[in-house]
Structure formats: C-alpha cells, structure tokens
Amino acid sequence: MTHVTNQVTLIGNLGSDPKFFGNGENPGARFDLATNETFGSGDERNQRTDWHRVICWGGLTSSAKHLSKGDKVALAGKLRSNDFEDEDGTKRRVIEVHASSIEFIHVKSFRNG
C-alpha cells in the first residue's frame, strides 16, 4: 500500500495583516507569508524571498486575530490548489497553504481580537 502525504512546514514573516471572511459557523482568515533563503558563499551570497498564501479555518482563525504584518510564525499545513477565472475571463490557479497549526515566534504587539 502506498501512502501519499501532503504536508508543508514554513517559518516566515507575515507580509500583510490577516483578512477575515466567512461566518460564525465557518470563519476563516487569509494572510501572505514571506520565507527567505540565503544561498551562495563569501561575497556571492544572495537571498531569495518566496511568498505563500496561507488560509486558516476554525480555531486557527482566532489565533490569526492576534497577528499583524511583520510578525514571525512557524506553521504546518497542507498544500491545496484552487482554479478560478479572473475578471478578464483568464483561467488562473493559486496554490494555498491550509494551516493546521500556527506557532508565534515573534509577535510585535499581541493584539486583543
């Protein structure tokens, strides 16, 4: 039997304040997370930043209310792709990280939310 796992772990900084959606039964939050990678050696060191769209559901939405742009978090979740048509009718695909856990590493100012 073959087991397929879809799991991702990221550590990065929020690039925006979380945006909240949904209703009382199924609340959600979305934010962008920047991860940085440094590579090369000596004077030839470079840095690459990748951006990830993170989606939180349920209880994690409450945790996201305490976050703001620049905060550093570690999160685990799974990748999910969503296809849609933009305003011009062009077909697009976005890859999202659907978080299953979030750990606050450095929160600038803990929000009461």
Backbone as JSON, one array per atom type, in Angstrom:
{
  "sequence": "MTHVTNQVTLIGNLGSDPKFFGNGENPGARFDLATNETFGSGDERNQRTDWHRVICWGGLTSSAKHLSKGDKVALAGKLRSNDFEDEDGTKRRVIEVHASSIEFIHVKSFRNG",
  "N": [[0.84, -1.17, 0.0], [0.58, 2.2, -0.85], [1.41, 5.27, 0.63], [0.49, 8.58, 0.49], [1.58, 11.72, 1.29], [0.68, 14.99, 2.09], [2.11, 17.55, 3.2], [3.34, 20.52, 4.64], [5.8, 22.62, 6.1], [6.49, 25.78, 7.32], [8.47, 28.66, 8.08], [8.24, 32.01, 8.62], [7.62, 35.52, 7.83], [4.76, 37.57, 8.27], [3.39, 39.19, 5.51], [1.33, 40.87, 5.33], [-1.49, 42.2, 7.15], [-3.76, 39.83, 8.59], [-6.7, 38.89, 6.74], [-10.13, 38.56, 7.23], [-12.84, 36.26, 6.79], [-15.98, 34.63, 5.97], [-18.5, 33.1, 8.11], [-20.04, 32.91, 11.42], [-20.21, 30.13, 11.87], [-18.29, 28.95, 10.22], [-15.63, 30.36, 10.23], [-12.9, 32.09, 8.63], [-9.48, 32.95, 7.8], [-7.03, 34.82, 5.97], [-3.67, 35.26, 4.98], [-0.55, 36.59, 3.77], [2.59, 35.02, 3.63], [6.04, 35.46, 3.96], [8.92, 33.7, 3.09], [12.41, 33.29, 3.52], [15.45, 32.56, 1.84], [18.87, 32.09, 1.97], [21.66, 31.85, -0.11], [24.71, 30.66, -1.68], [28.18, 31.72, -1.32], [30.71, 33.47, 0.57], [31.47, 36.6, -0.9], [29.52, 36.3, -2.72], [26.91, 35.89, -1.86], [23.42, 35.47, -1.94], [19.95, 36.33, -1.62], [16.75, 34.9, -1.56], [13.31, 35.47, -1.7], [10.28, 33.91, -1.08], [6.76, 33.9, -1.55], [3.82, 32.97, 0.16], [0.45, 32.04, 0.18], [-1.61, 31.84, 2.9], [-4.16, 30.05, 4.49], [-6.46, 29.95, 7.12], [-8.67, 28.12, 9.22], [-11.55, 27.79, 11.36], [-10.68, 27.34, 14.76], [-8.05, 28.26, 14.42], [-8.43, 30.62, 13.15], [-9.11, 32.37, 15.18], [-6.62, 32.55, 16.46], [-5.19, 33.85, 14.45], [-6.2, 36.4, 14.65], [-4.6, 37.71, 16.41], [-2.34, 38.4, 15.11], [-0.14, 40.43, 13.03], [1.11, 42.37, 10.23], [4.5, 41.65, 9.55], [4.98, 40.04, 11.76], [6.55, 37.06, 13.02], [6.1, 33.67, 12.32], [5.75, 30.11, 12.77], [4.43, 27.53, 10.87], [2.34, 24.71, 10.11], [0.85, 22.7, 7.62], [-1.21, 21.85, 4.77], [-0.83, 21.69, 1.21], [-2.94, 23.19, -1.18], [-4.54, 23.46, -4.27], [-6.33, 25.89, -6.14], [-8.5, 26.53, -8.75], [-9.59, 29.21, -10.83], [-11.44, 31.78, -12.58], [-10.29, 34.91, -13.62], [-11.18, 38.47, -13.57], [-11.02, 39.13, -16.24], [-11.66, 36.82, -17.52], [-9.63, 35.01, -17.76], [-8.17, 31.9, -17.12], [-6.94, 30.89, -14.0], [-4.64, 29.63, -11.51], [-4.13, 29.14, -8.1], [-1.9, 28.38, -5.5], [-2.34, 27.37, -2.24], [-1.56, 27.39, 1.26], [-3.07, 25.51, 3.57], [-3.44, 25.94, 6.79], [-2.74, 23.9, 9.63], [-1.68, 24.2, 12.08], [-0.32, 26.89, 14.03], [2.47, 28.57, 15.24], [3.51, 31.13, 17.3], [6.36, 33.0, 16.83], [7.73, 35.49, 16.91], [5.97, 38.1, 17.87], [5.09, 41.32, 17.31], [3.3, 43.09, 18.67], [1.0, 41.96, 20.74], [-2.19, 41.45, 19.75], [-5.44, 42.13, 20.95], [-8.09, 40.36, 20.06]],
  "CA": [[0.0, 0.0, 0.0], [1.33, 3.43, -0.95], [0.87, 6.39, 1.38], [0.84, 9.88, -0.06], [1.46, 12.75, 2.32], [0.69, 16.38, 1.64], [2.39, 18.32, 4.41], [4.35, 21.55, 4.47], [6.15, 23.38, 7.3], [7.11, 27.04, 6.93], [8.77, 29.69, 9.06], [8.38, 33.24, 7.87], [7.02, 36.74, 8.35], [3.54, 38.0, 7.6], [3.56, 40.31, 4.6], [0.14, 41.7, 5.43], [-2.39, 41.83, 8.24], [-4.75, 38.82, 8.16], [-8.02, 39.32, 6.3], [-11.07, 37.59, 7.76], [-14.01, 36.01, 5.95], [-16.85, 33.57, 6.46], [-19.49, 33.45, 9.12], [-19.8, 32.36, 12.75], [-20.07, 28.67, 11.84], [-17.1, 28.53, 9.48], [-14.79, 31.54, 10.0], [-11.59, 31.86, 8.02], [-8.55, 34.08, 7.69], [-6.01, 34.66, 4.93], [-2.56, 36.21, 5.02], [0.62, 36.23, 2.96], [3.78, 34.72, 4.44], [7.3, 35.51, 3.22], [10.02, 32.87, 3.58], [13.67, 33.74, 2.93], [16.52, 31.58, 1.7], [20.16, 32.67, 1.6], [22.49, 30.84, -0.76], [25.99, 31.14, -2.17], [29.2, 31.81, -0.27], [31.6, 34.63, 0.5], [30.87, 37.83, -1.41], [28.49, 35.93, -3.71], [25.7, 35.45, -1.16], [22.18, 36.03, -2.44], [18.77, 35.97, -0.85], [15.52, 34.72, -2.33], [12.09, 35.51, -0.9], [9.1, 33.29, -1.67], [5.51, 34.31, -0.91], [2.86, 31.88, 0.29], [-0.88, 32.43, 0.65], [-1.98, 30.96, 4.0], [-5.57, 30.06, 4.86], [-6.75, 29.36, 8.43], [-10.08, 27.86, 9.46], [-11.98, 27.43, 12.71], [-9.96, 27.88, 15.9], [-6.85, 28.98, 14.0], [-8.85, 31.97, 12.79], [-8.98, 33.15, 16.42], [-5.19, 32.81, 16.65], [-4.76, 34.83, 13.44], [-6.64, 37.73, 15.07], [-3.54, 38.3, 17.23], [-1.17, 38.62, 14.25], [-0.13, 41.58, 12.14], [2.21, 42.43, 9.27], [5.85, 41.63, 10.1], [5.12, 39.01, 12.79], [7.2, 35.82, 12.58], [5.39, 32.48, 12.77], [6.0, 28.79, 12.18], [3.14, 26.88, 10.66], [2.27, 23.45, 9.39], [-0.42, 22.57, 6.92], [-1.15, 21.11, 3.52], [-0.97, 22.49, 0.0], [-4.18, 22.99, -1.91], [-4.63, 24.33, -5.45], [-7.67, 26.33, -6.49], [-8.62, 27.11, -10.08], [-10.65, 30.21, -10.94], [-11.32, 32.72, -13.69], [-10.18, 36.28, -13.15], [-12.17, 39.4, -14.11], [-10.92, 39.16, -17.71], [-12.01, 35.51, -18.04], [-8.43, 34.19, -17.87], [-8.11, 30.85, -16.11], [-5.79, 31.02, -13.1], [-4.51, 28.66, -10.43], [-3.38, 29.62, -6.95], [-1.54, 27.34, -4.53], [-2.51, 27.88, -0.89], [-1.21, 26.55, 2.4], [-4.16, 25.45, 4.54], [-2.72, 25.71, 8.04], [-3.31, 23.03, 10.67], [-1.15, 24.73, 13.34], [0.48, 28.11, 13.95], [3.23, 28.88, 16.45], [4.01, 32.5, 17.29], [7.79, 33.07, 17.14], [7.96, 36.86, 17.35], [4.8, 38.93, 17.6], [5.47, 42.68, 17.72], [2.37, 43.64, 19.65], [-0.08, 40.99, 20.81], [-3.49, 42.11, 19.57], [-6.63, 41.55, 21.56], [-9.06, 40.34, 18.97]],
  "C": [[0.89, 1.24, 0.0], [0.63, 4.53, -0.16], [1.38, 7.68, 0.77], [0.58, 10.91, 1.03], [1.55, 14.12, 1.68], [0.86, 17.22, 2.9], [3.51, 19.3, 4.12], [4.55, 22.24, 5.81], [6.91, 24.62, 6.86], [7.39, 27.9, 8.14], [9.0, 30.97, 8.27], [7.67, 34.39, 8.55], [5.78, 37.1, 7.55], [3.83, 39.22, 6.75], [2.38, 41.26, 4.62], [-0.62, 41.31, 6.69], [-3.36, 40.77, 7.74], [-6.06, 39.49, 7.74], [-8.99, 38.2, 6.68], [-12.29, 37.48, 6.87], [-14.84, 34.9, 6.57], [-17.8, 34.07, 7.52], [-19.16, 32.78, 10.44], [-19.59, 30.86, 12.77], [-18.78, 28.2, 11.19], [-16.21, 29.74, 9.19], [-13.45, 31.15, 9.37], [-10.76, 33.13, 8.02], [-7.53, 33.76, 6.61], [-4.94, 35.69, 5.17], [-1.44, 35.68, 4.14], [1.82, 36.07, 3.88], [5.01, 34.72, 3.54], [8.31, 34.58, 3.89], [11.27, 33.28, 2.82], [14.68, 32.61, 2.91], [17.78, 32.31, 1.26], [21.02, 31.56, 1.01], [23.73, 31.49, -1.33], [26.99, 31.21, -1.02], [30.05, 33.06, -0.49], [30.87, 35.88, 0.07], [29.72, 37.55, -2.38], [27.22, 35.42, -3.05], [24.48, 36.2, -1.7], [21.04, 35.59, -1.55], [17.58, 35.9, -1.78], [14.35, 34.73, -1.35], [10.97, 34.86, -1.69], [7.88, 33.7, -0.86], [4.52, 33.16, -0.95], [1.54, 32.44, 0.8], [-1.31, 31.39, 1.68], [-3.45, 31.15, 4.33], [-5.71, 29.35, 6.2], [-8.25, 29.18, 8.55], [-10.32, 27.61, 10.94], [-11.19, 28.13, 13.79], [-8.7, 28.63, 15.52], [-7.19, 30.41, 13.56], [-8.75, 32.89, 14.01], [-7.53, 33.48, 16.7], [-4.71, 33.89, 15.69], [-5.17, 36.24, 13.82], [-5.57, 38.45, 15.89], [-2.3, 38.65, 16.41], [-1.3, 39.89, 13.43], [1.1, 41.51, 11.23], [3.55, 42.48, 9.99], [6.07, 40.56, 11.16], [5.73, 37.74, 12.21], [6.47, 34.63, 13.19], [5.99, 31.24, 12.12], [4.63, 28.16, 12.0], [3.31, 25.57, 9.91], [0.91, 23.39, 8.73], [-0.26, 21.72, 5.68], [-1.35, 22.07, 2.35], [-2.29, 22.15, -0.68], [-4.18, 23.95, -3.09], [-6.09, 24.65, -5.73], [-7.61, 26.98, -7.87], [-9.78, 28.09, -10.1], [-10.43, 31.01, -12.21], [-11.26, 34.12, -13.13], [-11.23, 37.16, -13.85], [-12.18, 39.45, -15.63], [-11.28, 37.82, -18.34], [-10.82, 34.58, -18.22], [-8.43, 33.16, -16.75], [-6.81, 30.97, -15.32], [-5.8, 29.88, -12.1], [-3.68, 29.29, -9.33], [-3.12, 28.43, -6.03], [-1.59, 27.98, -3.15], [-1.99, 26.88, 0.12], [-2.39, 26.63, 3.36], [-3.57, 24.99, 5.86], [-3.49, 24.77, 8.96], [-2.79, 23.44, 12.04], [-0.32, 25.97, 13.06], [1.16, 28.3, 15.29], [3.78, 30.29, 16.31], [5.48, 32.48, 17.68], [8.14, 34.47, 17.65], [6.77, 37.7, 16.9], [5.1, 40.3, 18.17], [4.59, 43.23, 18.82], [1.16, 42.74, 19.67], [-1.41, 41.72, 20.78], [-4.56, 41.39, 20.38], [-7.69, 41.56, 20.49], [-10.03, 39.35, 19.19]]
}
